[in-house]
Amino acid sequence: MNVTVCQLPDEPEAFHQQWEMLISHVHDNKSNLVLLPEMPFSPWFALNDNFTTSQWDVAVQDHEVWLEKLSELTPAEVISSRPVNHSSGRLNEGFRWDEKNGYQPVHHKYFLPNEQGFWEASWYDHGDGSFDVEEMGQTLVGLQICTELWSLETSRFYGRSGAHIIANPRATEAATNDKWLVGGRAVSIVSGAYCLSSNRYGNPNEDVHFGGLAWITGPDGEVLATTSKNQPFITMEIDLKQADEAKSTYPRYAINT
């Protein structure tokens, strides 16, 4: 199958321009699956720890509006996350979308940072900690939203559950790009799955510089593709059989029994 990862700007006008380019890229490359960054359809609101209802509501509404535009990427399926108001509180909801079934929630982000530029626990609540593999046709997909990447126990669970792909939409800084790529490789190594990650880029303020660097890593942790400023989208064909076969090779057979 053909999968697409991307780095998209935080600034709204630049985002609109890149979106049009992404549509063309996805169609030209006949992508089956597109992974967008974490909560991509509004500027990053967790820059400070002063929660405001008005700013939260704007972000929720921005994402509601942009959900209508996901059809522009068809026939590809789409994975990302968005802010939502839920009966259990304010949440960061991971979702999948396709032309046939429309919007489907997957899970709510559970592991939340709370520090300079990333005051997420001050803005929304922890999810219930459930992580389930999604069946997307013949493809089994696990979702780990940004910081959840570092829960390798979750990655191992997905591997034991037969996941072919672990999707990681994120919002991370340029200064930590190397560390995050190591994390993506580790996710693949412990799960035997491809790891796809898409990220924001740009400077919403003087303290935060989103780093881009979307990636695709193979079932043994090999780096297959990364994005850059000059190549913000990458589509490549992956072989799901390689992910199936990797489950029975080292170290998976030893740690995922």
C-alpha positions in Angstrom: 0.0 0.0 0.0 1.1 3.6 -0.5 1.4 5.7 2.6 2.0 9.4 3.0 3.6 11.4 5.8 3.9 15.1 5.9 5.1 18.2 7.8 2.6 21.0 7.8 3.0 24.6 9.0 1.5 26.0 12.2 0.6 29.4 10.6 -2.9 29.3 9.1 -2.1 31.0 5.8 0.9 28.9 5.1 -1.1 25.8 6.1 -3.8 26.6 3.5 -1.1 26.9 0.8 0.6 23.6 1.8 -2.8 21.8 2.0 -3.4 22.5 -1.7 0.0 21.1 -2.5 -0.7 18.1 -0.3 -3.9 17.3 -2.2 -2.0 17.2 -5.5 0.8 15.1 -4.0 -1.7 12.6 -2.6 -3.5 12.2 -5.8 -0.4 12.1 -8.0 1.1 9.4 -5.8 -2.1 7.4 -5.4 -1.8 7.3 -1.7 -4.0 4.9 0.3 -3.3 6.3 3.7 -2.4 9.9 4.8 -1.1 10.7 8.3 -1.5 14.3 9.3 0.2 16.0 12.3 -1.3 16.3 15.8 -4.4 18.6 15.9 -3.3 20.2 12.6 -6.2 22.4 11.7 -5.6 25.3 14.2 -2.5 27.1 15.5 -0.9 25.4 18.5 -2.9 26.6 21.6 -1.0 25.0 24.4 1.8 27.5 24.3 1.0 28.7 27.8 -0.7 27.3 30.9 -3.5 29.8 31.0 -6.5 27.9 29.7 -9.2 30.1 28.0 -12.5 28.7 26.9 -12.7 31.1 23.9 -9.4 29.9 22.5 -10.3 26.2 23.1 -13.6 26.7 21.4 -12.0 28.3 18.4 -9.7 25.4 18.0 -12.5 22.9 18.3 -14.5 24.8 15.6 -11.5 25.1 13.3 -11.2 21.4 13.3 -14.9 20.8 12.8 -14.7 23.0 9.6 -11.6 21.3 8.3 -13.0 17.8 8.7 -15.3 18.6 5.8 -12.2 19.1 3.7 -10.8 15.6 4.3 -12.8 14.4 1.3 -10.3 16.4 -0.8 -7.7 13.6 -0.1 -9.9 10.8 -1.2 -9.7 7.9 -2.0 -7.0 7.9 0.7 -7.9 7.2 4.3 -6.7 9.8 6.9 -5.4 9.6 10.4 -4.9 12.5 12.8 -6.2 14.0 16.1 -8.3 16.9 17.1 -9.6 18.8 20.2 -13.1 17.7 21.3 -15.6 18.4 24.0 -16.6 15.1 25.4 -18.9 13.9 28.2 -15.7 13.1 30.2 -14.1 16.5 29.6 -11.9 18.2 27.0 -9.9 15.7 25.1 -7.4 15.2 22.3 -9.2 12.7 20.1 -7.3 10.5 17.7 -9.4 9.7 14.7 -9.6 7.9 11.3 -11.5 9.1 8.3 -12.5 7.5 5.0 -14.9 8.3 2.2 -17.2 5.3 3.0 -17.4 5.5 6.8 -16.6 9.1 7.4 -15.3 10.2 10.8 -14.5 7.5 13.4 -12.9 8.2 16.8 -10.0 5.9 17.7 -8.8 6.9 21.2 -8.1 9.9 23.4 -4.6 10.9 24.2 -3.5 9.5 27.5 0.1 10.6 28.1 0.1 14.4 28.4 3.1 16.7 28.8 2.9 19.9 30.9 5.9 22.2 30.3 7.1 25.3 28.5 5.2 25.5 25.1 3.4 22.2 25.7 1.0 22.8 28.5 -1.4 20.1 27.3 -2.5 18.8 30.7 -3.5 22.3 31.5 -5.7 22.5 28.4 -7.4 19.1 28.2 -7.9 15.9 30.1 -6.2 12.4 30.0 -8.0 9.8 28.0 -9.0 6.5 29.6 -5.8 4.7 28.5 -7.4 2.3 26.1 -5.4 1.4 23.0 -7.0 -0.8 20.4 -5.8 -1.9 16.9 -7.9 -0.5 14.1 -8.9 -2.6 11.1 -8.5 -0.5 8.0 -9.4 -3.0 5.3 -6.7 -5.6 5.4 -4.4 -3.3 7.3 -4.1 -3.3 11.1 -3.2 0.1 12.5 -2.2 1.3 16.0 -2.3 5.0 17.0 0.1 6.6 19.4 -0.4 10.4 19.6 2.8 12.4 20.0 4.1 11.7 23.6 2.4 8.3 23.5 5.3 7.2 21.2 7.4 6.8 24.3 5.1 4.1 25.7 6.9 1.2 24.3 4.7 -1.2 26.2 1.9 0.2 24.0 4.0 -0.4 20.9 4.7 -4.0 22.1 0.9 -4.5 22.6 0.2 -3.4 19.1 2.9 -5.7 17.8 1.4 -8.6 19.7 -2.0 -7.7 18.2 -0.6 -7.9 14.7 -0.3 -4.2 13.8 1.2 -3.5 10.4 1.5 0.2 11.0 1.8 2.4 14.1 0.7 6.0 13.4 2.2 8.8 15.4 0.8 12.3 14.7 2.9 14.8 16.6 3.8 18.4 17.5 7.4 18.4 18.5 10.4 20.8 18.5 13.3 21.0 16.0 15.8 20.7 18.9 14.4 17.2 19.7 14.2 15.8 16.1 17.0 13.3 16.6 15.5 12.0 19.8 12.1 11.5 18.3 13.4 9.7 15.3 15.2 7.3 17.7 11.8 6.8 19.3 10.1 6.0 16.0 12.8 3.4 15.2 12.4 1.9 18.7 8.6 1.6 18.2 9.2 -0.3 15.0 11.9 -2.6 16.5 9.7 -3.6 19.5 6.5 -4.0 17.5 7.7 -5.3 14.1 5.5 -2.7 12.5 6.1 0.3 10.2 6.1 3.5 12.2 4.6 6.6 10.4 5.0 10.0 12.0 3.9 13.5 10.7 4.7 16.7 12.5 4.1 20.5 12.5 6.8 23.0 11.6 7.3 26.7 12.1 7.7 29.2 15.0 4.4 30.0 16.8 6.5 32.1 19.3 10.0 32.7 20.4 10.0 29.7 22.7 8.7 27.0 20.3 10.1 25.9 17.0 8.3 23.0 15.5 10.7 20.7 13.7 9.0 19.0 10.9 10.8 15.7 10.1 8.0 13.3 9.3 9.2 9.8 8.8 8.5 6.2 7.8 10.5 3.5 9.6 10.5 -0.2 8.6 9.6 -3.2 10.8 13.2 -3.6 11.9 13.7 0.1 12.7 15.3 1.1 9.4 14.7 4.7 8.4 13.0 4.5 5.0 12.1 8.1 4.4 12.0 11.5 6.1 10.6 14.9 5.1 12.4 18.3 5.0 11.6 21.9 4.3 12.2 21.2 0.6 10.3 18.0 0.6 7.4 18.4 3.1 5.5 15.3 1.8 6.7 11.8 1.2 4.7 8.8 -0.2 6.2 5.4 -0.5 4.9 1.9 -1.0 5.2 -0.4 2.0 4.9 -4.2 2.0 2.5 -5.4 4.8 3.9 -8.9 4.5 7.2 -7.6 5.9 5.5 -6.4 9.0 3.8 -9.9 9.4 7.1 -11.7 9.0 8.9 -9.3 11.4 6.7 -10.5 14.3 8.5 -13.8 14.3 12.0 -12.5 14.2 14.3 -11.0 16.8 13.7 -9.3 19.1 9.9 -9.6 18.7 9.7 -13.3 19.2 11.6 -12.9 22.5 9.7 -9.9 24.0 6.2 -10.2 22.5 5.2 -13.7 23.5 
